[in-house]
Amino acid sequence: MSALSELSLQIQSCQKCDLHKSRTKAVPGDGIENTTILFVGEAPGWHEDQQGKPFVGPAGHFLEELLGSIGLNRQQVFIANVLKCRPPGNRDPLPIEIQACWPWLEQQIQILQPKMIVTLGRYSMARFFPDGTISKLHGTARRQDGVSYFAMYHPAAALHQQKLRETLKEDMLKIPKLLLEIEKPVEVKIEKQPEQLSLF
């Protein structure tokens, strides 16, 4: 069993916060282990809670459409959430729940070692982009420790606000170029040391 599969089993039996009392299934994440891109959403919804998989409802269908626009499908990436259990009534995650669940995502990142982390929505963005709002930061990237972080609106937002649909499509189209920049070899200039004369 892989390290990621073992971690998923631990997440499925997690009782670190009260969300385990109301969940149907925990939703560890889904995708391939040797991925370049990790997508991080906010929390499972009703469909995800039923199936134990992330992004399988209407927002998930739109995410798959967005992935298709850059020649990818969900089997080629890894998709996870900040929270691994559904908040009752799809309410916003509470700070105590995010704090309890965050180590799971950190371990997933450590195992996956993605070159790019795409944040979907303000709760995942807040951890990787500490300053600023999603309305200002969406479609922008920052590099840290060899990883490119890219902020996007959550696909569910487009289901409620039609104008965000085009914004999400435009932001998604920036990802291939960013990936190319990550994969460019870094040129290291080695300065020639002055030759020392031998004393012998």
N, C-alpha and C positions, 0 to 999 in steps of 0.2 A: 504494500500500500504506500502511495506517495505521501510526502509530508503535507501536501495541500488536502488530500483526502482525509488524512488523520485529523487535520485541523477542522475540516468540515464536520466530522463526527462530534468533535468537542463542542463546536458551535451549536449543533442540533440539540445537545443536552444542557446548554448553558442556562444558569439560573441567577445570573449576576444582578438582574434588575427585575422589577415586577412584570415586565412585558411577557415573560415566559408563562405567566398564569393565564393570559388571554389568547396566546397564539394557537393556531392550528398546527403550523409547521414553522420552524426556524428557516431562514433563507440565507445560507452561507455565501453563495455566489455561484457563478456558472461560466464555463469557458475552458480554454486550453491553458495549460501550465506554462508553456514556453511562448507566451504572448509578448508582443512589443507594447501593446496598449492595454491599460486598465481603466475601465469606466467606473466611476464611483457615484452612485445615486444617493438618495437620502434615507428612505425606509421602504420596506415592502408594503404593498397595498393589498386589497382583498384577494385578487387573483393570485398574487405571489404567496400570500399566507396559505392559500388552499393547495398550491402546487409545490411549494418549497423551492421555487426558482425565481430569480429576479427578472423584472421587466417582461412579464408575460401577458399583461393586460393591454389596454389601448395605448398607454404611453410606451409600452414595450414594442408594439407594432410600429409605432412612429420611429422609435430608435432603430429598429431593423431597416426601415426605409432610409433613414439618415446614413446608416452604415453602408447600405447598398449604393448610395450616391457617390461613395469614394471607393467602391469596389471591394467592400468587406462584408462579412456576415458575422453573426454572433458566435459562430464556432471558431473564428479566427482571433477573437479578443477575449478578455475576461471581464465580467460584469459583476459588481458587488454593490453593497450599500453601506452607509455609515452605521445604520441600525440593522440588525439581523432579524428582528421580529417586528411585526406590524403594530404600530400604536393604535389603540382602540379608536374606531371611527375615522381612521386616517388623519388624526390630529398631528400637529407638528411634534417633532422629537423634543423631549425635555433634556435640559443640560445634564441631569444625572444619568439619563439613559445613554446619551452620547459618550459621557465619560466612562460608563461601564462597558460599552461596546467597542470603544475605539481600539483597545489592544488587539482585538480580533483582526481588524483591518490592517493594523500595523504588521501583524504576523503574516497576513496574506501578501502585503507589499514586500516583506522581507523574503518570502519564498519565491514570489513571481519575478521580482526585480525588473519591473517594466521600465522601458525607456521613456514612456509617456503616461501620465495620469490625467485623465479627462474628468473634471468635476462636473456633475450634473445637478444643478440646483444650489441654493445658497448655503445649505447646511454642510455639504461636502466642500464647497468652495471656501467656507470660513476657516477650515483647518489648514488649507494649503495657500490661501491668499488672505492673510490675517487682516489686511487693511482694505477698505473700499467695499462698494456695493456691487451686486451682480449686474445691475443695469449699466455700471461703468466698466466693469472688468470682463464681461462676457466677450469671447472672441480674442482674448489676449493670453499670452503665454509668458511664463517665467521659468528660468533654468536654475536648478540648485542640485549640487552633488551629482551631476550627470543625468538628472531626470528633468524632462520638460513637463511643466504643469500647465494645463489649458482649461480655461473656465468657460462653461456653457450654461445656458438655462436648462432646467429640467424639461424633458420632452412633455411631461404632463402639463406644463405651463402653456404649451401651444394648443392643448385641447380646450383650454379655457379662454385663451386670448389668441385669436387667429393670426394677428399680426406677428406674433412671436414665431410662427411656423417658418416664415421666410428668414427671420433672424437666425434661427437654429440651423436652417439649411446652409446659409452663408457661412456661419461659424464652422460647421462641419467640413466644408470645402477647404478650410485652411489647414486641416490636419495633415494631408499628404505632404505638403511643402515643409511643415514643421518636422515631420518624420525624416525627410531627406536631409534636413539640416543636422538632425541628431546623428544620422549615420555617416556624415562626412568625417573622414579621418582628421584628427587634430594634428596640425603641423607643429612639430617641436623643433625650435631652432637651437642648435648646439653651437655655442660660441667656441671658436678654436682657442685653445689655451696656448700662450706663448711658450715656445720650446725653451727648456732650461738646459744650459750647457753642463755637461758632465764634468765633475771635478777630477775624474779619474781617467 
